[in-house]
């Protein structure tokens, strides 16, 4: 399982990227540590916010399981 630091360092190189913008309500859900709905193929994905890597997770069944560290969640 990729660590948060791996997502942060290599997020821009991931094949699957979930692009979020400021008006997307999923941003706060991701920061909170919730599972978010996505329209992407299954596998590990980097979550991008306005072009910067925010973290990552694993997509399965149209949902992204959040790998954002519990110590950073709000």
N, CA, C and O atoms as a Tripos MOL2 file, in Angstrom:
@<TRIPOS>MOLECULE
protein
  296   295    74     0     0
PROTEIN
NO_CHARGES

@<TRIPOS>ATOM
      1 N           0.8560   -1.1710    0.0000 N.3       1 UNK1
      2 CA          0.0000    0.0000    0.0000 C.3       1 UNK1
      3 C           0.9040    1.2380    0.0000 C.2       1 UNK1
      4 O           1.7600    1.3770    0.8740 O.2       1 UNK1
      5 N           0.7190    2.1320   -0.9710 N.am      2 UNK2
      6 CA          1.5400    3.3380   -0.9970 C.3       2 UNK2
      7 C           1.2850    4.2310    0.2210 C.2       2 UNK2
      8 O           0.1470    4.3830    0.6660 O.2       2 UNK2
      9 N           2.3250    4.7980    0.7340 N.am      3 UNK3
     10 CA          2.2560    5.7030    1.8840 C.3       3 UNK3
     11 C           1.8850    7.1050    1.3990 C.2       3 UNK3
     12 O           2.0700    7.4290    0.2260 O.2       3 UNK3
     13 N           1.3670    7.9280    2.2960 N.am      4 UNK4
     14 CA          0.9860    9.2980    1.9650 C.3       4 UNK4
     15 C           2.1550   10.0690    1.3490 C.2       4 UNK4
     16 O           1.9610   10.8390    0.4080 O.2       4 UNK4
     17 N           3.3450    9.8690    1.8650 N.am      5 UNK5
     18 CA          4.5240   10.5640    1.3310 C.3       5 UNK5
     19 C           4.7980   10.1690   -0.1180 C.2       5 UNK5
     20 O           5.2560   10.9860   -0.9160 O.2       5 UNK5
     21 N           4.5160    8.9200   -0.4460 N.am      6 UNK6
     22 CA          4.6980    8.4560   -1.8280 C.3       6 UNK6
     23 C           3.7340    9.1910   -2.7530 C.2       6 UNK6
     24 O           4.1180    9.6550   -3.8270 O.2       6 UNK6
     25 N           2.4650    9.2910   -2.3180 N.am      7 UNK7
     26 CA          1.4860   10.0390   -3.1140 C.3       7 UNK7
     27 C           1.9350   11.4900   -3.2870 C.2       7 UNK7
     28 O           1.8420   12.0420   -4.3840 O.2       7 UNK7
     29 N           2.4190   12.1070   -2.2140 N.am      8 UNK8
     30 CA          2.8300   13.5040   -2.2700 C.3       8 UNK8
     31 C           4.0330   13.7110   -3.1980 C.2       8 UNK8
     32 O           4.0870   14.7030   -3.9240 O.2       8 UNK8
     33 N           4.9820   12.7950   -3.1790 N.am      9 UNK9
     34 CA          6.1910   12.9350   -3.9870 C.3       9 UNK9
     35 C           5.9600   12.6130   -5.4630 C.2       9 UNK9
     36 O           6.5310   13.2610   -6.3400 O.2       9 UNK9
     37 N           5.1280   11.6180   -5.7330 N.am     10 UNK10
     38 CA          4.9780   11.1380   -7.1100 C.3      10 UNK10
     39 C           3.5580   11.2670   -7.6580 C.2      10 UNK10
     40 O           3.2270   10.6570   -8.6750 O.2      10 UNK10
     41 N           2.7230   12.0530   -6.9950 N.am     11 UNK11
     42 CA          1.3310   12.1960   -7.3980 C.3      11 UNK11
     43 C           1.1430   12.6250   -8.8380 C.2      11 UNK11
     44 O           0.2400   12.1380   -9.5170 O.2      11 UNK11
     45 N           1.9790   13.5270   -9.3100 N.am     12 UNK12
     46 CA          1.8340   14.0140  -10.6850 C.3      12 UNK12
     47 C           2.1880   12.9550  -11.7240 C.2      12 UNK12
     48 O           1.8590   13.1140  -12.8990 O.2      12 UNK12
     49 N           2.8540   11.8800  -11.3110 N.am     13 UNK13
     50 CA          3.2360   10.8110  -12.2250 C.3      13 UNK13
     51 C           2.2390    9.6490  -12.2540 C.2      13 UNK13
     52 O           2.3800    8.7360  -13.0680 O.2      13 UNK13
     53 N           1.2390    9.6750  -11.3780 N.am     14 UNK14
     54 CA          0.2590    8.5940  -11.3290 C.3      14 UNK14
     55 C          -0.5470    8.5550  -12.6160 C.2      14 UNK14
     56 O          -0.8660    9.5930  -13.1960 O.2      14 UNK14
     57 N          -0.8690    7.3620  -13.0510 N.am     15 UNK15
     58 CA         -1.6840    7.1890  -14.2530 C.3      15 UNK15
     59 C          -3.1130    7.6550  -13.9900 C.2      15 UNK15
     60 O          -3.7330    8.2870  -14.8450 O.2      15 UNK15
     61 N          -3.6310    7.3410  -12.8060 N.am     16 UNK16
     62 CA         -4.9910    7.7460  -12.4340 C.3      16 UNK16
     63 C          -4.8920    8.9170  -11.4710 C.2      16 UNK16
     64 O          -4.3090    8.8030  -10.3930 O.2      16 UNK16
     65 N          -5.4720   10.0520  -11.8740 N.am     17 UNK17
     66 CA         -5.4870   11.2420  -11.0230 C.3      17 UNK17
     67 C          -6.9190   11.7190  -10.8910 C.2      17 UNK17
     68 O          -7.6550   11.7740  -11.8770 O.2      17 UNK17
     69 N          -7.3120   12.0610   -9.6890 N.am     18 UNK18
     70 CA         -8.6250   12.6380   -9.4270 C.3      18 UNK18
     71 C          -8.3990   14.1410   -9.2400 C.2      18 UNK18
     72 O          -7.8060   14.5690   -8.2500 O.2      18 UNK18
     73 N          -8.8720   14.9250  -10.1910 N.am     19 UNK19
     74 CA         -8.6920   16.3790  -10.1540 C.3      19 UNK19
     75 C          -9.8750   17.0130   -9.4280 C.2      19 UNK19
     76 O         -11.0230   16.8320   -9.8330 O.2      19 UNK19
     77 N          -9.5990   17.7460   -8.3690 N.am     20 UNK20
     78 CA        -10.6270   18.4500   -7.6040 C.3      20 UNK20
     79 C         -10.3490   19.9480   -7.6630 C.2      20 UNK20
     80 O          -9.1960   20.3730   -7.7400 O.2      20 UNK20
     81 N         -11.4210   20.7460   -7.6270 N.am     21 UNK21
     82 CA        -11.2610   22.2040   -7.6080 C.3      21 UNK21
     83 C         -11.8980   22.7540   -6.3380 C.2      21 UNK21
     84 O         -12.5390   22.0190   -5.5870 O.2      21 UNK21
     85 N         -11.7200   24.0310   -6.1060 N.am     22 UNK22
     86 CA        -12.1820   24.6620   -4.8630 C.3      22 UNK22
     87 C         -13.6820   24.5310   -4.6500 C.2      22 UNK22
     88 O         -14.1320   24.4390   -3.5080 O.2      22 UNK22
     89 N         -14.4610   24.5200   -5.7170 N.am     23 UNK23
     90 CA        -15.9220   24.4550   -5.5800 C.3      23 UNK23
     91 C         -16.4500   23.0240   -5.4430 C.2      23 UNK23
     92 O         -17.6550   22.8250   -5.2840 O.2      23 UNK23
     93 N         -15.5800   22.0450   -5.5040 N.am     24 UNK24
     94 CA        -15.9890   20.6340   -5.4170 C.3      24 UNK24
     95 C         -16.1620   20.2300   -3.9500 C.2      24 UNK24
     96 O         -15.2090   20.3190   -3.1770 O.2      24 UNK24
     97 N         -17.3600   19.7890   -3.5550 N.am     25 UNK25
     98 CA        -17.5910   19.4080   -2.1560 C.3      25 UNK25
     99 C         -16.7890   18.1780   -1.7120 C.2      25 UNK25
    100 O         -16.6510   17.9260   -0.5150 O.2      25 UNK25
    101 N         -16.2670   17.4220   -2.6640 N.am     26 UNK26
    102 CA        -15.4780   16.2370   -2.3170 C.3      26 UNK26
    103 C         -14.1450   16.6030   -1.6740 C.2      26 UNK26
    104 O         -13.5400   15.7680   -1.0000 O.2      26 UNK26
    105 N         -13.6740   17.8370   -1.8690 N.am     27 UNK27
    106 CA        -12.4040   18.2610   -1.2660 C.3      27 UNK27
    107 C         -12.4820   18.1600    0.2500 C.2      27 UNK27
    108 O         -11.6050   17.5710    0.8830 O.2      27 UNK27
    109 N         -13.5230   18.7290    0.8300 N.am     28 UNK28
    110 CA        -13.6780   18.6790    2.2860 C.3      28 UNK28
    111 C         -13.9050   17.2560    2.7770 C.2      28 UNK28
    112 O         -13.4310   16.8890    3.8520 O.2      28 UNK28
    113 N         -14.6210   16.4560    2.0030 N.am     29 UNK29
    114 CA        -14.8300   15.0550    2.3800 C.3      29 UNK29
    115 C         -13.5050   14.3060    2.3980 C.2      29 UNK29
    116 O         -13.2590   13.4960    3.2910 O.2      29 UNK29
    117 N         -12.6470   14.5750    1.4080 N.am     30 UNK30
    118 CA        -11.3500   13.9090    1.3520 C.3      30 UNK30
    119 C         -10.4900   14.3120    2.5450 C.2      30 UNK30
    120 O          -9.8830   13.4590    3.1910 O.2      30 UNK30
    121 N         -10.4350   15.6170    2.8380 N.am     31 UNK31
    122 CA         -9.6480   16.1030    3.9740 C.3      31 UNK31
    123 C         -10.1730   15.5280    5.2930 C.2      31 UNK31
    124 O          -9.4060   15.2950    6.2270 O.2      31 UNK31
    125 N         -11.4720   15.3040    5.3560 N.am     32 UNK32
    126 CA        -12.0890   14.7500    6.5600 C.3      32 UNK32
    127 C         -11.7870   13.2610    6.7090 C.2      32 UNK32
    128 O         -11.9050   12.7130    7.8050 O.2      32 UNK32
    129 N         -11.3960   12.6010    5.6130 N.am     33 UNK33
    130 CA        -11.0630   11.1760    5.6630 C.3      33 UNK33
    131 C         -12.1610   10.2690    5.1660 C.2      33 UNK33
    132 O         -12.0990    9.0540    5.3560 O.2      33 UNK33
    133 N         -13.1800   10.8500    4.5210 N.am     34 UNK34
    134 CA        -14.2990   10.0530    4.0280 C.3      34 UNK34
    135 C         -13.9860    9.3900    2.6960 C.2      34 UNK34
    136 O         -13.0620    9.7920    1.9870 O.2      34 UNK34
    137 N         -14.7630    8.3780    2.3690 N.am     35 UNK35
    138 CA        -14.7260    7.7530    1.0540 C.3      35 UNK35
    139 C         -15.4680    8.6890    0.1090 C.2      35 UNK35
    140 O         -16.5370    9.1950    0.4520 O.2      35 UNK35
    141 N         -14.9040    8.9280   -1.0910 N.am     36 UNK36
    142 CA        -15.5540    9.8340   -2.0290 C.3      36 UNK36
    143 C         -15.8810    9.1160   -3.3390 C.2      36 UNK36
    144 O         -15.1270    8.2450   -3.7730 O.2      36 UNK36
    145 N         -17.0060    9.4780   -3.9700 N.am     37 UNK37
    146 CA        -17.3670    8.8700   -5.2600 C.3      37 UNK37
    147 C         -16.5000    9.4570   -6.3790 C.2      37 UNK37
    148 O         -16.2370   10.6600   -6.4110 O.2      37 UNK37
    149 N         -16.0650    8.5920   -7.2860 N.am     38 UNK38
    150 CA        -15.2460    9.0280   -8.4250 C.3      38 UNK38
    151 C         -15.6780    8.2800   -9.6770 C.2      38 UNK38
    152 O         -16.2840    7.2110   -9.6030 O.2      38 UNK38
    153 N         -15.3630    8.8520  -10.8040 N.am     39 UNK39
    154 CA        -15.6270    8.2120  -12.0910 C.3      39 UNK39
    155 C         -14.2800    7.9040  -12.7350 C.2      39 UNK39
    156 O         -13.8260    8.6210  -13.6260 O.2      39 UNK39
    157 N         -13.6510    6.8330  -12.2730 N.am     40 UNK40
    158 CA        -12.3180    6.4610  -12.7380 C.3      40 UNK40
    159 C         -12.1650    4.9440  -12.6060 C.2      40 UNK40
    160 O         -12.8970    4.3050  -11.8500 O.2      40 UNK40
    161 N         -11.2080    4.3700  -13.3490 N.am     41 UNK41
    162 CA        -10.9830    2.9210  -13.2500 C.3      41 UNK41
    163 C         -10.4020    2.5230  -11.8920 C.2      41 UNK41
    164 O          -9.8460    3.3550  -11.1750 O.2      41 UNK41
    165 N         -10.5370    1.2680  -11.5570 N.am     42 UNK42
    166 CA        -10.0360    0.7460  -10.2820 C.3      42 UNK42
    167 C          -8.5100    0.8130  -10.2290 C.2      42 UNK42
    168 O          -7.8300    0.6620  -11.2430 O.2      42 UNK42
    169 N          -7.9940    1.0420   -9.0280 N.am     43 UNK43
    170 CA         -6.5520    1.0820   -8.7990 C.3      43 UNK43
    171 C          -6.1750    2.2240   -7.8740 C.2      43 UNK43
    172 O          -7.0410    2.9330   -7.3600 O.2      43 UNK43
    173 N          -4.8780    2.3970   -7.6670 N.am     44 UNK44
    174 CA         -4.4000    3.4880   -6.8240 C.3      44 UNK44
    175 C          -4.4430    4.7840   -7.6210 C.2      44 UNK44
    176 O          -4.1230    4.8040   -8.8090 O.2      44 UNK44
    177 N          -4.8390    5.8590   -6.9600 N.am     45 UNK45
    178 CA         -4.9740    7.1530   -7.6280 C.3      45 UNK45
    179 C          -4.4440    8.2730   -6.7410 C.2      45 UNK45
    180 O          -4.5180    8.2070   -5.5140 O.2      45 UNK45
    181 N          -3.9120    9.2930   -7.3880 N.am     46 UNK46
    182 CA         -3.5000   10.5070   -6.6800 C.3      46 UNK46
    183 C          -4.6640   11.4810   -6.7180 C.2      46 UNK46
    184 O          -5.3500   11.6010   -7.7330 O.2      46 UNK46
    185 N          -4.8850   12.1720   -5.6150 N.am     47 UNK47
    186 CA         -5.9260   13.1870   -5.5450 C.3      47 UNK47
    187 C          -5.2410   14.5390   -5.6680 C.2      47 UNK47
    188 O          -4.3760   14.8910   -4.8660 O.2      47 UNK47
    189 N          -5.6440   15.2910   -6.6910 N.am     48 UNK48
    190 CA         -5.0410   16.5760   -6.9840 C.3      48 UNK48
    191 C          -6.0260   17.6930   -6.6570 C.2      48 UNK48
    192 O          -7.2200   17.5790   -6.9350 O.2      48 UNK48
    193 N          -5.5190   18.7720   -6.0660 N.am     49 UNK49
    194 CA         -6.3320   19.9400   -5.7620 C.3      49 UNK49
    195 C          -5.7210   21.1400   -6.4680 C.2      49 UNK49
    196 O          -4.6330   21.5960   -6.1150 O.2      49 UNK49
    197 N          -6.4290   21.6430   -7.4650 N.am     50 UNK50
    198 CA         -5.9590   22.8030   -8.2300 C.3      50 UNK50
    199 C          -4.5440   22.5610   -8.7660 C.2      50 UNK50
    200 O          -3.7340   23.4870   -8.8010 O.2      50 UNK50
    201 N          -4.2390   21.3230   -9.1840 N.am     51 UNK51
    202 CA         -2.9460   20.9780   -9.7680 C.3      51 UNK51
    203 C          -1.8850   20.5000   -8.7950 C.2      51 UNK51
    204 O          -0.8400   20.0120   -9.2280 O.2      51 UNK51
    205 N          -2.1160   20.6220   -7.5000 N.am     52 UNK52
    206 CA         -1.1500   20.1700   -6.4850 C.3      52 UNK52
    207 C          -1.6500   18.8640   -5.8710 C.2      52 UNK52
    208 O          -2.8550   18.6690   -5.7100 O.2      52 UNK52
    209 N          -0.7270   17.9800   -5.5320 N.am     53 UNK53
    210 CA         -1.1060   16.7000   -4.9380 C.3      53 UNK53
    211 C          -1.5780   16.9030   -3.5080 C.2      53 UNK53
    212 O          -0.9020   17.5290   -2.6920 O.2      53 UNK53
    213 N          -2.7620   16.3550   -3.2240 N.am     54 UNK54
    214 CA         -3.3430   16.4570   -1.8850 C.3      54 UNK54
    215 C          -3.1470   15.1610   -1.1060 C.2      54 UNK54
    216 O          -3.0670   15.1780    0.1230 O.2      54 UNK54
    217 N          -3.0700   14.0560   -1.8090 N.am     55 UNK55
    218 CA         -2.9230   12.7480   -1.1800 C.3      55 UNK55
    219 C          -3.2770   11.6670   -2.1790 C.2      55 UNK55
    220 O          -3.0440   11.8220   -3.3780 O.2      55 UNK55
    221 N          -3.8370   10.5790   -1.6930 N.am     56 UNK56
    222 CA         -4.1950    9.4950   -2.5980 C.3      56 UNK56
    223 C          -5.0880    8.4820   -1.9400 C.2      56 UNK56
    224 O          -5.4980    8.6250   -0.7880 O.2      56 UNK56
    225 N          -5.3800    7.4480   -2.7070 N.am     57 UNK57
    226 CA         -6.2310    6.3860   -2.2140 C.3      57 UNK57
    227 C          -6.3800    5.2960   -3.2410 C.2      57 UNK57
    228 O          -5.6990    5.2890   -4.2660 O.2      57 UNK57
    229 N          -7.2770    4.3700   -2.9580 N.am     58 UNK58
    230 CA         -7.5170    3.2410   -3.8500 C.3      58 UNK58
    231 C          -8.9700    3.2700   -4.3150 C.2      58 UNK58
    232 O          -9.8950    3.3840   -3.5110 O.2      58 UNK58
    233 N          -9.1480    3.1650   -5.6300 N.am     59 UNK59
    234 CA        -10.4800    3.1830   -6.2160 C.3      59 UNK59
    235 C         -10.9650    1.7500   -6.3910 C.2      59 UNK59
    236 O         -10.2500    0.8890   -6.9040 O.2      59 UNK59
    237 N         -12.1840    1.5210   -5.9570 N.am     60 UNK60
    238 CA        -12.8350    0.2280   -6.1230 C.3      60 UNK60
    239 C         -14.3360    0.4640   -6.1720 C.2      60 UNK60
    240 O         -14.8990    1.0790   -5.2660 O.2      60 UNK60
    241 N         -14.9840   -0.0160   -7.2160 N.am     61 UNK61
    242 CA        -16.4320    0.1140   -7.3220 C.3      61 UNK61
    243 C         -16.9140    1.5560   -7.4100 C.2      61 UNK61
    244 O         -17.9940    1.8760   -6.9120 O.2      61 UNK61
    245 N         -16.1270    2.4330   -8.0370 N.am     62 UNK62
    246 CA        -16.5270    3.8240   -8.1950 C.3      62 UNK62
    247 C         -16.3650    4.6770   -6.9560 C.2      62 UNK62
    248 O         -16.8410    5.8110   -6.9140 O.2      62 UNK62
    249 N         -15.6940    4.1420   -5.9410 N.am     63 UNK63
    250 CA        -15.4590    4.8930   -4.7000 C.3      63 UNK63
    251 C         -13.9570    4.9240   -4.4150 C.2      63 UNK63
    252 O         -13.2610    3.9290   -4.6180 O.2      63 UNK63
    253 N         -13.4640    6.0670   -3.9470 N.am     64 UNK64
    254 CA        -12.0570    6.2070   -3.5910 C.3      64 UNK64
    255 C         -11.9250    6.0350   -2.0880 C.2      64 UNK64
    256 O         -12.4330    6.8430   -1.3110 O.2      64 UNK64
    257 N         -11.2310    4.9630   -1.6840 N.am     65 UNK65
    258 CA        -10.9510    4.7430   -0.2580 C.3      65 UNK65
    259 C          -9.7810    5.6420    0.1000 C.2      65 UNK65
    260 O          -8.6970    5.5350   -0.4740 O.2      65 UNK65
    261 N         -10.0110    6.5070    1.0350 N.am     66 UNK66
    262 CA         -9.0810    7.5490    1.4110 C.3      66 UNK66
    263 C          -7.8730    7.0080    2.1650 C.2      66 UNK66
    264 O          -8.0240    6.2660    3.1350 O.2      66 UNK66
    265 N          -6.6710    7.3790    1.7190 N.am     67 UNK67
    266 CA         -5.4390    7.0210    2.4200 C.3      67 UNK67
    267 C          -4.8130    8.2460    3.0680 C.2      67 UNK67
    268 O          -3.6230    8.2390    3.3800 O.2      67 UNK67
    269 N          -5.5950    9.2900    3.2740 N.am     68 UNK68
    270 CA         -5.1100   10.5110    3.9170 C.3      68 UNK68
    271 C          -4.8250   10.1920    5.3880 C.2      68 UNK68
    272 O          -5.6970    9.6390    6.0580 O.2      68 UNK68
    273 N          -3.6370   10.5190    5.9160 N.am     69 UNK69
    274 CA         -3.2800   10.1580    7.2880 C.3      69 UNK69
    275 C          -4.2440   10.7050    8.3390 C.2      69 UNK69
    276 O          -4.6820   11.8520    8.2520 O.2      69 UNK69
    277 N          -4.5640    9.8890    9.3160 N.am     70 UNK70
    278 CA         -5.5120   10.2930   10.3610 C.3      70 UNK70
    279 C          -5.0340   11.5080   11.1390 C.2      70 UNK70
    280 O          -5.8600   12.3020   11.5900 O.2      70 UNK70
    281 N          -3.7630   11.6740   11.3080 N.am     71 UNK71
    282 CA         -3.2280   12.8140   12.0220 C.3      71 UNK71
    283 C          -3.3920   14.1420   11.2840 C.2      71 UNK71
    284 O          -3.2930   15.2050   11.8970 O.2      71 UNK71
    285 N          -3.6390   14.0910    9.9900 N.am     72 UNK72
    286 CA         -3.8210   15.3070    9.1940 C.3      72 UNK72
    287 C          -5.2830   15.6290    8.9110 C.2      72 UNK72
    288 O          -5.5990   16.7060    8.4050 O.2      72 UNK72
    289 N          -6.1690   14.7050    9.2360 N.am     73 UNK73
    290 CA         -7.5850   14.9030    8.9320 C.3      73 UNK73
    291 C          -8.1870   15.9870    9.7980 C.2      73 UNK73
    292 O          -7.7860   16.1900   10.9440 O.2      73 UNK73
    293 N          -9.1680   16.6850    9.2210 N.am     74 UNK74
    294 CA         -9.8640   17.7350    9.9680 C.3      74 UNK74
    295 C         -11.2800   17.3420   10.2400 C.2      74 UNK74
    296 O         -12.0240   18.1020   10.8600 O.2      74 UNK74
@<TRIPOS>BOND
     1     1     2 1
     2     2     3 1
     3     3     4 2
     4     3     5 am
     5     5     6 1
     6     6     7 1
     7     7     8 2
     8     7     9 am
     9     9    10 1
    10    10    11 1
    11    11    12 2
    12    11    13 am
    13    13    14 1
    14    14    15 1
    15    15    16 2
    16    15    17 am
    17    17    18 1
    18    18    19 1
    19    19    20 2
    20    19    21 am
    21    21    22 1
    22    22    23 1
    23    23    24 2
    24    23    25 am
    25    25    26 1
    26    26    27 1
    27    27    28 2
    28    27    29 am
    29    29    30 1
    30    30    31 1
    31    31    32 2
    32    31    33 am
    33    33    34 1
    34    34    35 1
    35    35    36 2
    36    35    37 am
    37    37    38 1
    38    38    39 1
    39    39    40 2
    40    39    41 am
    41    41    42 1
    42    42    43 1
    43    43    44 2
    44    43    45 am
    45    45    46 1
    46    46    47 1
    47    47    48 2
    48    47    49 am
    49    49    50 1
    50    50    51 1
    51    51    52 2
    52    51    53 am
    53    53    54 1
    54    54    55 1
    55    55    56 2
    56    55    57 am
    57    57    58 1
    58    58    59 1
    59    59    60 2
    60    59    61 am
    61    61    62 1
    62    62    63 1
    63    63    64 2
    64    63    65 am
    65    65    66 1
    66    66    67 1
    67    67    68 2
    68    67    69 am
    69    69    70 1
    70    70    71 1
    71    71    72 2
    72    71    73 am
    73    73    74 1
    74    74    75 1
    75    75    76 2
    76    75    77 am
    77    77    78 1
    78    78    79 1
    79    79    80 2
    80    79    81 am
    81    81    82 1
    82    82    83 1
    83    83    84 2
    84    83    85 am
    85    85    86 1
    86    86    87 1
    87    87    88 2
    88    87    89 am
    89    89    90 1
    90    90    91 1
    91    91    92 2
    92    91    93 am
    93    93    94 1
    94    94    95 1
    95    95    96 2
    96    95    97 am
    97    97    98 1
    98    98    99 1
    99    99   100 2
   100    99   101 am
   101   101   102 1
   102   102   103 1
   103   103   104 2
   104   103   105 am
   105   105   106 1
   106   106   107 1
   107   107   108 2
   108   107   109 am
   109   109   110 1
   110   110   111 1
   111   111   112 2
   112   111   113 am
   113   113   114 1
   114   114   115 1
   115   115   116 2
   116   115   117 am
   117   117   118 1
   118   118   119 1
   119   119   120 2
   120   119   121 am
   121   121   122 1
   122   122   123 1
   123   123   124 2
   124   123   125 am
   125   125   126 1
   126   126   127 1
   127   127   128 2
   128   127   129 am
   129   129   130 1
   130   130   131 1
   131   131   132 2
   132   131   133 am
   133   133   134 1
   134   134   135 1
   135   135   136 2
   136   135   137 am
   137   137   138 1
   138   138   139 1
   139   139   140 2
   140   139   141 am
   141   141   142 1
   142   142   143 1
   143   143   144 2
   144   143   145 am
   145   145   146 1
   146   146   147 1
   147   147   148 2
   148   147   149 am
   149   149   150 1
   150   150   151 1
   151   151   152 2
   152   151   153 am
   153   153   154 1
   154   154   155 1
   155   155   156 2
   156   155   157 am
   157   157   158 1
   158   158   159 1
   159   159   160 2
   160   159   161 am
   161   161   162 1
   162   162   163 1
   163   163   164 2
   164   163   165 am
   165   165   166 1
   166   166   167 1
   167   167   168 2
   168   167   169 am
   169   169   170 1
   170   170   171 1
   171   171   172 2
   172   171   173 am
   173   173   174 1
   174   174   175 1
   175   175   176 2
   176   175   177 am
   177   177   178 1
   178   178   179 1
   179   179   180 2
   180   179   181 am
   181   181   182 1
   182   182   183 1
   183   183   184 2
   184   183   185 am
   185   185   186 1
   186   186   187 1
   187   187   188 2
   188   187   189 am
   189   189   190 1
   190   190   191 1
   191   191   192 2
   192   191   193 am
   193   193   194 1
   194   194   195 1
   195   195   196 2
   196   195   197 am
   197   197   198 1
   198   198   199 1
   199   199   200 2
   200   199   201 am
   201   201   202 1
   202   202   203 1
   203   203   204 2
   204   203   205 am
   205   205   206 1
   206   206   207 1
   207   207   208 2
   208   207   209 am
   209   209   210 1
   210   210   211 1
   211   211   212 2
   212   211   213 am
   213   213   214 1
   214   214   215 1
   215   215   216 2
   216   215   217 am
   217   217   218 1
   218   218   219 1
   219   219   220 2
   220   219   221 am
   221   221   222 1
   222   222   223 1
   223   223   224 2
   224   223   225 am
   225   225   226 1
   226   226   227 1
   227   227   228 2
   228   227   229 am
   229   229   230 1
   230   230   231 1
   231   231   232 2
   232   231   233 am
   233   233   234 1
   234   234   235 1
   235   235   236 2
   236   235   237 am
   237   237   238 1
   238   238   239 1
   239   239   240 2
   240   239   241 am
   241   241   242 1
   242   242   243 1
   243   243   244 2
   244   243   245 am
   245   245   246 1
   246   246   247 1
   247   247   248 2
   248   247   249 am
   249   249   250 1
   250   250   251 1
   251   251   252 2
   252   251   253 am
   253   253   254 1
   254   254   255 1
   255   255   256 2
   256   255   257 am
   257   257   258 1
   258   258   259 1
   259   259   260 2
   260   259   261 am
   261   261   262 1
   262   262   263 1
   263   263   264 2
   264   263   265 am
   265   265   266 1
   266   266   267 1
   267   267   268 2
   268   267   269 am
   269   269   270 1
   270   270   271 1
   271   271   272 2
   272   271   273 am
   273   273   274 1
   274   274   275 1
   275   275   276 2
   276   275   277 am
   277   277   278 1
   278   278   279 1
   279   279   280 2
   280   279   281 am
   281   281   282 1
   282   282   283 1
   283   283   284 2
   284   283   285 am
   285   285   286 1
   286   286   287 1
   287   287   288 2
   288   287   289 am
   289   289   290 1
   290   290   291 1
   291   291   292 2
   292   291   293 am
   293   293   294 1
   294   294   295 1
   295   295   296 2
@<TRIPOS>SUBSTRUCTURE
     1 UNK1         2 RESIDUE 1 A UNK
     2 UNK2         6 RESIDUE 1 A UNK
     3 UNK3        10 RESIDUE 1 A UNK
     4 UNK4        14 RESIDUE 1 A UNK
     5 UNK5        18 RESIDUE 1 A UNK
     6 UNK6        22 RESIDUE 1 A UNK
     7 UNK7        26 RESIDUE 1 A UNK
     8 UNK8        30 RESIDUE 1 A UNK
     9 UNK9        34 RESIDUE 1 A UNK
    10 UNK10       38 RESIDUE 1 A UNK
    11 UNK11       42 RESIDUE 1 A UNK
    12 UNK12       46 RESIDUE 1 A UNK
    13 UNK13       50 RESIDUE 1 A UNK
    14 UNK14       54 RESIDUE 1 A UNK
    15 UNK15       58 RESIDUE 1 A UNK
    16 UNK16       62 RESIDUE 1 A UNK
    17 UNK17       66 RESIDUE 1 A UNK
    18 UNK18       70 RESIDUE 1 A UNK
    19 UNK19       74 RESIDUE 1 A UNK
    20 UNK20       78 RESIDUE 1 A UNK
    21 UNK21       82 RESIDUE 1 A UNK
    22 UNK22       86 RESIDUE 1 A UNK
    23 UNK23       90 RESIDUE 1 A UNK
    24 UNK24       94 RESIDUE 1 A UNK
    25 UNK25       98 RESIDUE 1 A UNK
    26 UNK26      102 RESIDUE 1 A UNK
    27 UNK27      106 RESIDUE 1 A UNK
    28 UNK28      110 RESIDUE 1 A UNK
    29 UNK29      114 RESIDUE 1 A UNK
    30 UNK30      118 RESIDUE 1 A UNK
    31 UNK31      122 RESIDUE 1 A UNK
    32 UNK32      126 RESIDUE 1 A UNK
    33 UNK33      130 RESIDUE 1 A UNK
    34 UNK34      134 RESIDUE 1 A UNK
    35 UNK35      138 RESIDUE 1 A UNK
    36 UNK36      142 RESIDUE 1 A UNK
    37 UNK37      146 RESIDUE 1 A UNK
    38 UNK38      150 RESIDUE 1 A UNK
    39 UNK39      154 RESIDUE 1 A UNK
    40 UNK40      158 RESIDUE 1 A UNK
    41 UNK41      162 RESIDUE 1 A UNK
    42 UNK42      166 RESIDUE 1 A UNK
    43 UNK43      170 RESIDUE 1 A UNK
    44 UNK44      174 RESIDUE 1 A UNK
    45 UNK45      178 RESIDUE 1 A UNK
    46 UNK46      182 RESIDUE 1 A UNK
    47 UNK47      186 RESIDUE 1 A UNK
    48 UNK48      190 RESIDUE 1 A UNK
    49 UNK49      194 RESIDUE 1 A UNK
    50 UNK50      198 RESIDUE 1 A UNK
    51 UNK51      202 RESIDUE 1 A UNK
    52 UNK52      206 RESIDUE 1 A UNK
    53 UNK53      210 RESIDUE 1 A UNK
    54 UNK54      214 RESIDUE 1 A UNK
    55 UNK55      218 RESIDUE 1 A UNK
    56 UNK56      222 RESIDUE 1 A UNK
    57 UNK57      226 RESIDUE 1 A UNK
    58 UNK58      230 RESIDUE 1 A UNK
    59 UNK59      234 RESIDUE 1 A UNK
    60 UNK60      238 RESIDUE 1 A UNK
    61 UNK61      242 RESIDUE 1 A UNK
    62 UNK62      246 RESIDUE 1 A UNK
    63 UNK63      250 RESIDUE 1 A UNK
    64 UNK64      254 RESIDUE 1 A UNK
    65 UNK65      258 RESIDUE 1 A UNK
    66 UNK66      262 RESIDUE 1 A UNK
    67 UNK67      266 RESIDUE 1 A UNK
    68 UNK68      270 RESIDUE 1 A UNK
    69 UNK69      274 RESIDUE 1 A UNK
    70 UNK70      278 RESIDUE 1 A UNK
    71 UNK71      282 RESIDUE 1 A UNK
    72 UNK72      286 RESIDUE 1 A UNK
    73 UNK73      290 RESIDUE 1 A UNK
    74 UNK74      294 RESIDUE 1 A UNK
